[in-house]
C-alpha cells in the first residue's frame, strides 16, 4: 500500500515559533497515524452509522464499503482542489482564529479553521484528532449538523476518534 504524505501547505496566523513547531509535530503525528496498520484495520472494521459522502456538485452518496472509505481517506483528494487526480497527499491549509464560540474549529471548503486559544492549550494528540476530523470533511465526508445520536459514528467523527485512540494507546517520543 502507498503511504499517504501530509503537507502543511498554508499556515495563516501562526505568528509564534512555538505555534509553527507545534503544527509541524502535529503534521508528523497525523502522517504516522494514518499510515499505520492499526488505523487501516480500525477504519475497515469501524461501525460507521453515517456514511455520507458529499460530492462537489452537491450530490450525496452513501458509502457502504469500509475499504472504499479507507481508500478515499488515504488518497486525499481535496474536494475544492484543482488537482485532477488523487495523489496520496493530505494538503492542509490551516487558519488560526479568535472566536468566543465553544467549538474547537471548523472548515470552509479546503481550509481548516482552528481557534488559536484552543490550539495553544490542546495536546498534540487533540489537535491531530481535530485536524483529521476536519480534513475528512475537506475530502467530502459529512455528518448531521445537529447533535444527533448517530453523529459520533459518522465518518469524520469516528475517524478522528479512531486516530485519537491509537495516539492514546501509543507513546510518541518526539511529543515531549
C-alpha positions as CSV (number, residue, x, y, z in Angstrom):
1,X,0.0,0.0,0.0
2,X,1.2,3.5,-0.8
3,X,2.0,5.7,2.2
4,X,0.0,9.0,2.4
5,X,2.0,12.1,2.8
6,X,0.7,15.0,5.0
7,X,1.7,18.6,3.9
8,X,1.2,21.9,5.7
9,X,0.6,23.9,2.6
10,X,-0.7,27.0,4.2
11,X,-0.5,28.2,7.8
12,X,-2.2,31.5,8.5
13,X,-1.9,33.4,11.8
14,X,0.8,31.1,13.1
15,X,2.8,34.1,14.4
16,X,4.8,32.4,17.1
17,X,7.7,30.0,16.6
18,X,6.0,27.7,19.1
19,X,2.8,27.6,17.0
20,X,4.7,26.6,13.9
21,X,6.8,24.0,15.7
22,X,3.6,22.5,17.2
23,X,1.9,22.4,13.8
24,X,4.9,20.6,12.3
25,X,4.8,18.0,15.1
26,X,1.1,17.5,14.7
27,X,1.6,17.0,10.9
28,X,4.2,14.4,11.7
29,X,1.9,12.6,14.1
30,X,-1.0,12.6,11.6
31,X,1.2,11.1,9.0
32,X,2.3,8.3,11.3
33,X,-1.2,7.5,12.4
34,X,-2.9,7.5,9.0
35,X,-0.2,5.2,7.6
36,X,-0.3,2.8,10.5
37,X,-1.7,-0.7,10.0
38,X,-3.7,-0.2,13.2
39,X,-5.5,2.9,11.7
40,X,-6.2,1.0,8.5
41,X,-7.6,-2.0,10.4
42,X,-9.8,0.1,12.7
43,X,-11.3,2.1,9.8
44,X,-12.0,-1.1,7.8
45,X,-13.7,-2.7,10.9
46,X,-15.5,0.5,12.1
47,X,-19.2,0.6,12.7
48,X,-19.9,3.9,10.8
49,X,-23.6,4.8,11.2
50,X,-23.5,7.8,9.0
51,X,-21.7,7.1,5.7
52,X,-22.4,10.1,3.6
53,X,-20.0,11.5,1.0
54,X,-21.0,14.8,-0.5
55,X,-19.7,15.4,-4.0
56,X,-18.6,18.9,-5.2
57,X,-21.8,19.1,-7.2
58,X,-23.9,18.6,-4.0
59,X,-24.9,15.0,-4.7
60,X,-24.9,12.8,-1.6
61,X,-23.6,9.2,-1.9
62,X,-23.9,6.6,0.8
63,X,-20.7,4.6,1.0
64,X,-21.3,1.1,2.4
65,X,-17.9,-0.4,1.9
66,X,-15.3,0.5,4.6
67,X,-12.5,-0.5,2.3
68,X,-13.6,2.3,-0.1
69,X,-13.9,4.7,2.8
70,X,-10.2,3.9,3.8
71,X,-9.1,4.2,0.2
72,X,-10.7,7.7,-0.1
73,X,-9.2,8.8,3.1
74,X,-5.7,7.7,2.1
75,X,-5.9,9.1,-1.5
76,X,-6.5,12.6,-0.1
77,X,-8.4,14.2,-2.9
78,X,-9.5,17.6,-1.6
79,X,-12.9,18.5,-2.9
80,X,-12.1,22.1,-3.9
81,X,-8.7,21.4,-5.2
82,X,-7.6,21.9,-8.8
83,X,-5.9,18.5,-8.8
84,X,-7.4,16.2,-11.3
85,X,-6.4,13.0,-9.6
86,X,-5.8,11.6,-6.2
87,X,-2.2,11.9,-5.1
88,X,-2.0,10.2,-1.7
89,X,-1.3,13.5,-0.1
90,X,-3.3,15.4,2.6
91,X,-2.8,19.0,1.8
92,X,-3.6,21.1,4.9
93,X,-4.5,24.8,4.9
94,X,-4.9,25.9,8.5
95,X,-6.0,29.2,9.8
96,X,-5.8,30.1,13.5
97,X,-8.5,32.5,14.5
98,X,-10.1,34.1,17.5
99,X,-13.7,33.4,18.5
100,X,-16.0,33.2,21.5
101,X,-17.9,30.1,20.3
102,X,-17.4,26.8,22.1
103,X,-16.2,24.9,19.1
104,X,-12.6,23.9,18.5
105,X,-12.8,24.9,14.9
106,X,-14.5,24.1,11.6
107,X,-13.7,24.0,7.9
108,X,-14.7,26.0,4.9
109,X,-14.1,24.4,1.5
110,X,-10.5,23.2,1.7
111,X,-9.4,25.4,4.7
112,X,-9.5,24.3,8.3
113,X,-10.1,26.9,10.9
114,X,-8.8,26.2,14.5
115,X,-9.3,28.5,17.4
116,X,-6.0,30.0,18.4
117,X,-6.5,29.7,22.1
118,X,-7.7,26.0,21.8
119,X,-4.7,25.2,19.5
120,X,-2.3,26.6,22.1
121,X,-3.9,24.8,25.0
122,X,-4.7,21.4,23.4
123,X,-2.3,18.5,23.4
124,X,-0.6,17.4,20.1
125,X,-3.0,14.4,20.1
126,X,-6.1,16.5,20.4
127,X,-5.0,18.9,17.7
128,X,-4.2,15.9,15.4
129,X,-7.7,14.4,16.1
130,X,-9.3,17.7,15.3
131,X,-7.3,18.3,12.1
132,X,-8.1,14.7,11.0
133,X,-11.8,15.2,11.6
134,X,-11.8,18.4,9.7
135,X,-9.7,17.0,6.8
136,X,-12.2,14.2,6.4
137,X,-14.7,16.9,5.7
138,X,-12.3,18.5,3.2
139,X,-12.3,15.3,1.1
140,X,-16.1,15.2,1.2
141,X,-17.4,13.1,4.1
142,X,-20.1,14.8,6.1
143,X,-22.3,14.3,9.2
144,X,-25.5,15.6,10.8
145,X,-25.3,19.3,11.5
146,X,-27.2,18.9,14.8
147,X,-26.0,16.7,17.6
148,X,-27.8,13.5,16.8
149,X,-27.2,10.0,18.2
150,X,-25.5,8.9,15.0
151,X,-23.3,11.9,14.6
152,X,-20.4,10.5,16.8
153,X,-20.4,7.4,14.5
154,X,-20.2,9.5,11.3
155,X,-17.0,9.0,9.2
156,X,-15.5,12.4,10.2
157,X,-16.1,11.9,14.0
158,X,-15.3,8.2,14.2
159,X,-12.2,8.6,12.1
160,X,-11.0,11.3,14.5
161,X,-11.9,9.1,17.4
162,X,-10.0,6.1,16.0
163,X,-6.9,8.2,15.4
164,X,-7.2,9.6,19.0
165,X,-7.5,6.2,20.5
166,X,-4.4,5.0,18.6
167,X,-2.5,8.0,19.8
168,X,-3.5,7.5,23.4
169,X,-2.5,3.8,23.3
170,X,1.0,4.5,21.9
171,X,3.8,6.7,23.0
172,X,5.5,9.0,20.6
173,X,9.0,10.1,21.7
174,X,9.0,13.3,19.7
175,X,6.0,14.7,21.5
176,X,7.9,15.5,24.6
